Structures are given as structure tokens and as C-alpha cells.
């Protein structure tokens, strides 16, 4: 690691430590790319991850937000997976029960296509407003449409006059470079409504570091948090942190926060200190090279044996896996995805065509590499139902 004079966007301290660098990666990994030439010539940027020894925040200090796009072409939904839908519906019910979200006003910042806020509104008889420039009208028709409002824009200071009993922000904070100002904006929007509840869900940086999951590091994700660094960010911006927990095989990190009414509360028992986070960073650094090289050798061996290899998962993990390992069309020809909107599009940077699962009946792959182990059981069943029994590997 080497120190760099870069102000931490979470706490303002200087002296972040660079520990991971990848050059020329696609600046968007889930845009719908309809031509292989466009995919192969997709605009690129650099990833330079640096950790803040003062607060534990991790960010891409080479990130340029002008390069990323969040439009109707942004297709990140996981809602075609039964496994994910069970998790999503259970989370919605848990939040409704935990915070008595019945007949309440709800805001979702970064609502994507609107599926989660639609659940919260329908299941709790609530009223909801969702903000997201990638929102597509009509993707989730709802009998509660008269209680739902969608604003196809980034949430910002100009929307702080929208007030709610519950503010939800799922899988969005990691896309925001200026995290301190963003959380401060959310706090200003609440004002003196001390009863408001704030719930954020983000990728769990501890999972990424401990699993050496380089496939979970991609350009759009410019900000990474452990429990400790996330809690410190919220406390520094006027919140009292009530709970921190993980879900989805520890891949997702959740926080419940409320407007602070007194002096800052002490850390919760499972918050990592900045020093502990730096130890996790050291672990990642020590194991990244060997882990990357092991995958390269395995893929080269499969290619040398003439095996047909496909990825299952045509999203961000797949793009990061292929680009970091520099896999070409000669190495892996296809990526499978159950989202029918992605069928016939191409992986940014490397150009693999994204195919529907049924394609495999004729293609008959020898090896399927699953991009997220959470889906192994679901995908194994799908392969068996097609009469296929390839070797299955998971990241």
C-alpha cells in the first residue's frame, strides 16, 4: 500500500492508502449493449481503491462520475430470480413489521425500476415516492398506483422538501462518490422529524475483502463500507445508529439510523474499528494476486482441454470477472442470464453474448461458472431440468 494526499469523502481526513488498481475497465457494467462492436469498444476508466486509516472508508479515488450513465438502459434488476424475490419480499415484510410501516409515507432513494417501493406500498397500505433516473414507467404495474409517485431523477438537495416517515436507500450509496454530503443531504431533508427512520442497504465491504471478491469491484461502485465505517459516516452527519446487520449470505450490509437528539451514541459491539478494517485490507492485498492467478490457470486449463465454459450471471460481477482476468470470446463465448430483457445483448468490455438459459440445451456447456454462490441451488435445478449436468463452479 502507498499513501496518497487525497481527502476522504466520508470523514475529510487526508492520507488514504492505495491498495488495489485495475486499469481500462468498463465504466458501466449493466447498460443494455445491443451490438458486439459497441461492447468491445465500450468506454473505460480506472479503479484505484484507497482506504482511509482514520474512518475505514474505501473508495475509488480515480472515479469520474461524468463517465457513468444511469438511464432506462441501466438494467440491474435481480427480480427474475425466485431466490432473490423470496429475499426481497421477506425484507419488505420485515421492514413493515419492524417499523410499523402501515399507512405511512415512504421515500426510496435509488428505486431502480420501482419494484421494492411498490412492495412496501402494497404490503403495508403505504404511500410512496421513488427517485431514480433509470426508472422505466410500467415495469411494475400496481393496484396501488394511485399511492405511488416516481421521479426519474437523482435524489439531491432540490428534493429535500419531500418528507417521509421512512426513508429507504438500497444499493445506491456505493454509487455515490461524495458520500458525506449525500448523507448530510438526507439528514437535512428530515429536519426536526425525530421520529423518521432511515434504512440503507449496500454491499458489505467486509465480505468483499475477506472473500477476496475482486469480481465485486467495478467502476460504478466507487464507495465501500464495513459496519464500522458506515456507522461512523451516519453519526458524523447527525444520525443515531440503532442497528447494523447483514443478509444474503453476508453480501448485503444494512443500517437503521434515526436523527440524533443528543450526544453521539457509542459504537455498536460489532462495528469494525478503522484499524481492523485496515487489517482486512491487508488480507485482501495478500490474497488477491494468488486468487486471481488461480482462476487464470483454471480457465487456461479448461480452454486447453477444449471445454465449453459459460458464465451464469450477465451483470456487474460477470463484467468484473471477465475484464480483470482478461478473458476474451475465445476463452468464454457466452454469459447466461434469466432476465429476458438482457437476452441478445453483450457484456461490456469483452463482448460475450448474453443468452437465455434455454440456449444451453443445444450448446451443452462442459463448465458453468456461477457469478454468485447464493444462486447455486436455483441454477443447479434449472440445469437439471434441461437435462444438463455440467461441472459447476462458483465464485
C-alpha positions as CSV (number, residue, x, y, z in Angstrom):
1,X,0.0,0.0,0.0
2,X,1.1,3.6,-0.6
3,X,-0.3,6.7,1.0
4,X,-1.7,9.5,-1.2
5,X,-2.8,13.0,-0.3
6,X,-6.5,12.6,-1.0
7,X,-9.2,13.8,1.2
8,X,-11.6,11.0,2.4
9,X,-15.1,11.8,1.2
10,X,-16.6,10.2,4.3
11,X,-14.6,12.0,7.1
12,X,-12.4,14.6,5.3
13,X,-9.1,13.2,6.6
14,X,-6.1,13.1,4.2
15,X,-3.7,10.3,3.7
16,X,-5.7,7.5,2.2
17,X,-3.8,4.3,1.3
18,X,-4.0,2.9,-2.2
19,X,-4.2,-0.9,-2.2
20,X,-5.9,-2.1,-5.4
21,X,-5.6,-0.9,-9.0
22,X,-7.2,-2.1,-12.3
23,X,-7.0,-0.1,-15.5
24,X,-9.2,0.2,-18.5
25,X,-12.4,-1.3,-17.1
26,X,-15.9,-0.6,-18.5
27,X,-17.4,2.4,-16.8
28,X,-20.9,0.8,-16.9
29,X,-21.4,-2.9,-16.5
30,X,-25.2,-3.3,-16.7
31,X,-26.2,-1.0,-19.5
32,X,-28.0,-2.8,-22.3
33,X,-25.4,-3.0,-25.1
34,X,-27.1,-4.2,-28.3
35,X,-24.1,-4.6,-30.5
36,X,-20.8,-6.6,-30.0
37,X,-18.7,-3.8,-31.5
38,X,-20.1,-1.4,-29.0
39,X,-19.4,-3.8,-26.2
40,X,-15.8,-4.4,-27.3
41,X,-15.2,-0.7,-27.7
42,X,-17.0,0.4,-24.5
43,X,-15.7,3.4,-22.7
44,X,-13.3,2.6,-19.9
45,X,-11.9,4.1,-16.8
46,X,-9.5,3.1,-14.0
47,X,-10.1,1.7,-10.5
48,X,-7.8,2.9,-7.7
49,X,-9.1,1.7,-4.4
50,X,-7.8,3.5,-1.4
51,X,-8.7,3.1,2.3
52,X,-8.9,5.8,4.9
53,X,-7.0,4.9,8.1
54,X,-9.0,7.4,10.1
55,X,-12.5,6.1,9.4
56,X,-12.2,2.9,7.4
57,X,-13.9,4.2,4.3
58,X,-12.8,2.7,1.0
59,X,-13.2,4.5,-2.3
60,X,-12.1,4.6,-5.9
61,X,-10.1,7.8,-6.0
62,X,-9.8,7.6,-9.8
63,X,-13.6,7.6,-10.2
64,X,-15.1,10.2,-12.6
65,X,-18.9,10.3,-12.2
66,X,-19.2,12.0,-15.6
67,X,-18.3,8.7,-17.2
68,X,-21.2,6.6,-15.8
69,X,-24.7,6.5,-17.1
70,X,-27.9,5.9,-15.2
71,X,-30.7,5.8,-17.8
72,X,-33.5,3.5,-18.9
73,X,-30.7,1.3,-20.4
74,X,-29.4,0.6,-16.9
75,X,-30.6,-2.9,-16.2
76,X,-29.6,-4.1,-12.8
77,X,-32.8,-5.8,-11.6
78,X,-32.5,-9.3,-10.0
79,X,-36.3,-9.7,-9.8
80,X,-36.4,-12.6,-12.3
81,X,-34.8,-14.9,-9.7
82,X,-37.1,-16.8,-7.3
83,X,-34.2,-16.8,-4.8
84,X,-33.9,-13.0,-4.9
85,X,-37.6,-12.5,-4.9
86,X,-38.0,-14.5,-1.7
87,X,-35.3,-12.4,-0.1
88,X,-36.8,-9.2,-1.3
89,X,-40.4,-9.9,-0.2
90,X,-39.1,-11.1,3.2
91,X,-37.1,-7.9,3.6
92,X,-40.1,-5.8,2.7
93,X,-42.3,-7.6,5.3
94,X,-39.5,-7.4,7.9
95,X,-39.3,-3.6,7.5
96,X,-43.0,-3.2,7.6
97,X,-43.2,-5.2,10.8
98,X,-40.1,-3.8,12.4
99,X,-41.0,-0.1,11.9
100,X,-44.9,-0.5,11.7
101,X,-45.0,0.8,8.2
102,X,-48.7,0.8,7.7
103,X,-50.5,3.9,6.3
104,X,-47.1,5.7,6.3
105,X,-45.2,8.0,3.9
106,X,-42.2,6.3,2.3
107,X,-39.3,7.6,0.2
108,X,-37.0,5.3,-1.7
109,X,-33.8,6.9,-3.0
110,X,-32.4,4.9,-5.9
111,X,-35.6,2.9,-6.5
112,X,-34.3,1.5,-9.9
113,X,-37.4,0.2,-11.7
114,X,-39.6,0.6,-8.6
115,X,-40.1,-3.0,-7.5
116,X,-39.2,-2.6,-3.8
117,X,-41.1,0.6,-3.0
118,X,-44.1,-0.9,-4.8
119,X,-43.9,-3.9,-2.4
120,X,-43.7,-1.6,0.6
121,X,-46.7,0.4,-0.6
122,X,-48.8,-2.6,-1.5
123,X,-48.0,-4.8,1.5
124,X,-48.3,-2.0,4.1
125,X,-51.0,0.2,2.5
126,X,-48.5,3.0,2.4
127,X,-47.8,6.0,0.2
128,X,-44.5,6.1,-1.7
129,X,-42.2,8.3,-3.7
130,X,-39.3,6.8,-5.6
131,X,-36.3,8.6,-7.1
132,X,-34.2,7.1,-9.9
133,X,-33.1,8.3,-13.3
134,X,-33.2,4.7,-14.5
135,X,-36.9,4.3,-13.7
136,X,-39.0,2.9,-16.5
137,X,-42.7,3.6,-16.3
138,X,-44.9,0.5,-16.4
139,X,-42.3,-2.1,-15.4
140,X,-44.2,-2.9,-12.2
141,X,-48.0,-2.3,-12.7
142,X,-49.6,-2.0,-9.3
143,X,-53.1,-1.8,-7.9
144,X,-51.6,0.8,-5.6
145,X,-50.5,3.1,-8.5
146,X,-52.5,6.0,-7.1
147,X,-50.3,5.9,-4.0
148,X,-47.0,5.7,-5.9
149,X,-45.1,8.6,-7.4
150,X,-41.9,8.1,-9.4
151,X,-39.4,10.9,-10.1
152,X,-36.9,9.8,-12.9
153,X,-34.0,11.9,-11.5
154,X,-31.2,11.6,-9.0
155,X,-32.2,12.5,-5.4
156,X,-30.5,15.8,-4.4
157,X,-30.9,19.0,-2.4
158,X,-33.7,20.1,-4.7
159,X,-35.9,17.3,-3.4
160,X,-35.3,17.8,0.4
161,X,-38.9,19.3,0.6
162,X,-40.2,15.7,0.2
163,X,-40.8,14.3,3.7
164,X,-41.5,10.8,4.9
165,X,-41.8,8.6,7.9
166,X,-39.4,6.1,6.4
167,X,-36.5,6.8,4.0
168,X,-35.2,3.8,2.2
169,X,-32.0,3.7,0.1
170,X,-31.0,0.3,-1.3
171,X,-27.8,-0.5,-3.3
172,X,-27.3,3.2,-4.1
173,X,-24.8,4.7,-1.6
174,X,-22.0,2.6,-3.2
175,X,-22.5,4.5,-6.5
176,X,-22.1,7.9,-4.9
177,X,-18.6,9.4,-4.6
178,X,-19.3,12.3,-2.2
179,X,-20.9,10.2,0.5
180,X,-20.5,12.7,3.3
181,X,-22.5,15.4,1.5
182,X,-25.1,12.8,0.4
183,X,-25.9,11.6,3.9
184,X,-25.9,15.2,5.1
185,X,-28.5,16.0,2.5
186,X,-30.7,13.1,3.7
187,X,-30.4,14.4,7.2
188,X,-31.3,18.0,6.2
189,X,-34.4,16.6,4.4
190,X,-35.6,15.1,7.7
191,X,-35.3,18.4,9.7
192,X,-36.8,18.1,13.1
193,X,-38.9,15.0,12.4
194,X,-37.1,12.9,15.0
195,X,-39.4,10.0,14.5
196,X,-38.2,9.4,11.0
197,X,-36.4,6.1,10.3
198,X,-33.6,5.8,7.7
199,X,-32.7,2.4,6.2
200,X,-29.8,1.9,3.9
201,X,-28.7,-1.3,2.2
202,X,-25.3,-1.6,0.5
203,X,-22.7,-4.2,-0.5
204,X,-20.7,-5.4,2.5
205,X,-17.1,-4.5,2.1
206,X,-16.1,-7.0,4.8
207,X,-17.4,-9.7,2.5
208,X,-15.5,-8.4,-0.5
209,X,-12.3,-8.1,1.5
210,X,-12.5,-11.4,3.3
211,X,-13.6,-13.4,0.3
212,X,-11.0,-11.5,-1.9
213,X,-14.0,-10.9,-4.2
214,X,-12.3,-8.9,-6.9
215,X,-15.4,-9.6,-9.1
216,X,-17.4,-7.4,-6.7
217,X,-15.2,-4.4,-7.5
218,X,-16.3,-2.5,-10.6
219,X,-16.4,1.1,-11.8
220,X,-19.9,2.1,-10.8
221,X,-19.1,1.1,-7.2
222,X,-16.9,3.9,-6.1
223,X,-17.7,3.7,-2.3
224,X,-17.3,0.7,0.0
225,X,-18.2,0.3,3.7
226,X,-17.9,-2.1,6.6
227,X,-20.3,-1.8,9.5
228,X,-17.9,0.4,11.4
229,X,-17.2,2.9,8.6
230,X,-20.9,3.1,7.6
231,X,-21.9,3.8,11.2
232,X,-19.2,6.5,11.6
233,X,-20.4,8.2,8.4
234,X,-24.0,8.4,9.7
235,X,-23.0,9.6,13.2
236,X,-20.8,12.3,11.7
237,X,-23.9,13.6,9.8
238,X,-26.4,13.9,12.7
239,X,-27.7,10.3,13.0
240,X,-28.0,7.9,15.8
241,X,-27.2,4.4,14.6
242,X,-29.7,2.0,16.0
243,X,-28.8,-1.3,14.3
244,X,-26.4,-2.8,11.8
245,X,-26.9,-6.3,10.3
246,X,-26.0,-8.3,7.2
247,X,-28.1,-10.5,4.9
248,X,-28.0,-12.5,1.7
249,X,-25.1,-14.7,2.8
250,X,-23.4,-11.6,4.4
251,X,-23.2,-9.9,1.0
252,X,-25.5,-7.0,1.9
253,X,-25.0,-4.6,4.8
254,X,-28.0,-2.9,6.4
255,X,-28.2,0.1,8.7
256,X,-31.1,1.6,10.7
257,X,-30.5,5.2,11.7
258,X,-32.6,8.0,13.2
259,X,-32.0,11.7,13.7
260,X,-29.7,12.2,16.7
261,X,-31.3,14.1,19.6
262,X,-28.4,14.1,22.0
263,X,-24.7,13.5,22.1
264,X,-23.4,10.8,19.7
265,X,-24.0,7.3,20.9
266,X,-21.1,4.8,21.4
267,X,-20.3,2.3,18.7
268,X,-22.3,-0.9,18.5
269,X,-20.5,-4.1,19.6
270,X,-19.8,-5.5,16.1
271,X,-18.5,-2.3,14.4
272,X,-15.0,-2.7,13.0
273,X,-12.5,-0.1,14.1
274,X,-10.5,1.7,11.4
275,X,-7.5,-0.4,12.4
276,X,-9.5,-3.6,12.0
277,X,-10.6,-2.5,8.5
278,X,-7.0,-1.9,7.5
279,X,-6.2,-5.4,8.6
280,X,-8.9,-6.7,6.3
281,X,-7.4,-4.6,3.5
282,X,-4.0,-6.2,4.2
283,X,-5.6,-9.6,3.9
284,X,-7.2,-8.7,0.5
285,X,-3.8,-7.4,-0.7
286,X,-2.0,-10.6,0.4
287,X,-4.5,-13.0,-1.2
288,X,-5.7,-11.1,-4.3
289,X,-2.8,-12.0,-6.6
290,X,-2.7,-15.7,-5.8
291,X,-6.6,-15.9,-6.1
292,X,-6.6,-14.1,-9.5
293,X,-3.8,-16.3,-10.8
294,X,-5.5,-19.5,-9.7
295,X,-8.6,-18.5,-11.7
296,X,-6.4,-17.7,-14.8
297,X,-4.8,-21.1,-14.6
298,X,-8.1,-22.9,-14.2
299,X,-9.6,-21.1,-17.2
300,X,-6.5,-21.7,-19.3
301,X,-6.7,-25.4,-18.4
302,X,-10.4,-25.6,-19.5
303,X,-9.6,-23.9,-22.7
304,X,-6.6,-26.2,-23.4
305,X,-8.9,-29.2,-22.8
306,X,-11.4,-27.8,-25.3
307,X,-14.1,-27.4,-22.7
308,X,-17.1,-25.1,-23.4
309,X,-17.3,-22.7,-20.5
310,X,-20.2,-20.3,-19.8
311,X,-20.8,-17.7,-17.1
312,X,-24.1,-17.7,-15.3
313,X,-24.8,-14.0,-14.5
314,X,-24.7,-11.3,-17.2
315,X,-24.3,-8.4,-14.7
316,X,-21.6,-6.5,-12.9
317,X,-19.9,-9.5,-11.3
318,X,-19.5,-11.1,-14.7
319,X,-18.1,-8.0,-16.3
320,X,-15.6,-7.5,-13.5
321,X,-14.6,-11.2,-13.6
322,X,-14.0,-11.2,-17.3
323,X,-12.2,-7.9,-17.6
324,X,-10.0,-8.4,-14.5
325,X,-8.9,-11.9,-15.8
326,X,-8.8,-10.6,-19.4
327,X,-11.0,-13.3,-20.8
328,X,-11.8,-13.0,-24.5
329,X,-14.5,-14.5,-26.7
330,X,-12.1,-17.3,-27.5
331,X,-12.0,-18.2,-23.8
332,X,-15.7,-17.9,-22.9
333,X,-18.2,-17.3,-25.6
334,X,-21.5,-16.8,-23.6
335,X,-22.9,-15.4,-20.4
336,X,-26.3,-16.7,-19.2
337,X,-28.9,-14.5,-17.6
338,X,-32.5,-15.3,-16.7
339,X,-33.6,-11.6,-17.2
340,X,-35.2,-11.8,-20.7
341,X,-34.5,-8.1,-21.2
342,X,-30.8,-8.9,-21.4
343,X,-31.2,-11.7,-23.9
344,X,-29.3,-10.9,-27.1
345,X,-27.2,-8.0,-25.6
346,X,-23.5,-8.2,-24.9
347,X,-21.1,-7.9,-22.0
348,X,-19.4,-4.5,-21.8
349,X,-15.7,-4.7,-22.4
350,X,-15.4,-8.3,-23.5
351,X,-18.3,-8.8,-25.9
352,X,-19.8,-12.2,-24.8
353,X,-23.4,-12.5,-25.9
354,X,-25.9,-12.8,-23.1
355,X,-28.1,-15.8,-23.7
356,X,-31.3,-17.2,-22.1
357,X,-30.9,-20.4,-20.2
358,X,-32.8,-22.4,-22.8
359,X,-29.8,-21.8,-25.2
360,X,-27.8,-24.2,-23.1
361,X,-30.0,-27.2,-24.2
362,X,-28.3,-27.1,-27.6
363,X,-25.0,-25.6,-26.6
364,X,-24.4,-28.2,-23.8
365,X,-21.6,-26.5,-21.8
366,X,-19.0,-28.5,-20.0
367,X,-18.5,-26.0,-17.2
368,X,-20.8,-23.3,-15.7
369,X,-19.3,-20.7,-13.5
370,X,-21.9,-19.1,-11.3
371,X,-21.2,-15.5,-10.5
372,X,-23.0,-15.5,-7.2
373,X,-23.0,-18.6,-4.9
374,X,-26.4,-17.6,-3.5
375,X,-27.9,-18.8,-6.7
376,X,-26.1,-22.2,-6.9
377,X,-29.1,-24.3,-5.8
378,X,-31.5,-22.4,-8.1
379,X,-29.2,-22.7,-11.1
380,X,-28.4,-26.4,-10.4
381,X,-32.1,-27.1,-10.5
382,X,-32.5,-25.2,-13.8
383,X,-29.7,-27.1,-15.4
384,X,-31.0,-30.4,-14.3
385,X,-34.5,-29.6,-15.6
386,X,-32.9,-29.1,-19.0
387,X,-31.1,-32.5,-18.8
388,X,-27.7,-30.9,-18.3
389,X,-25.0,-31.9,-15.8
390,X,-22.0,-29.7,-16.4
391,X,-19.3,-29.1,-13.8
392,X,-20.5,-26.2,-11.7
393,X,-18.1,-23.7,-10.2
394,X,-18.9,-20.7,-8.0
395,X,-17.0,-17.6,-7.2
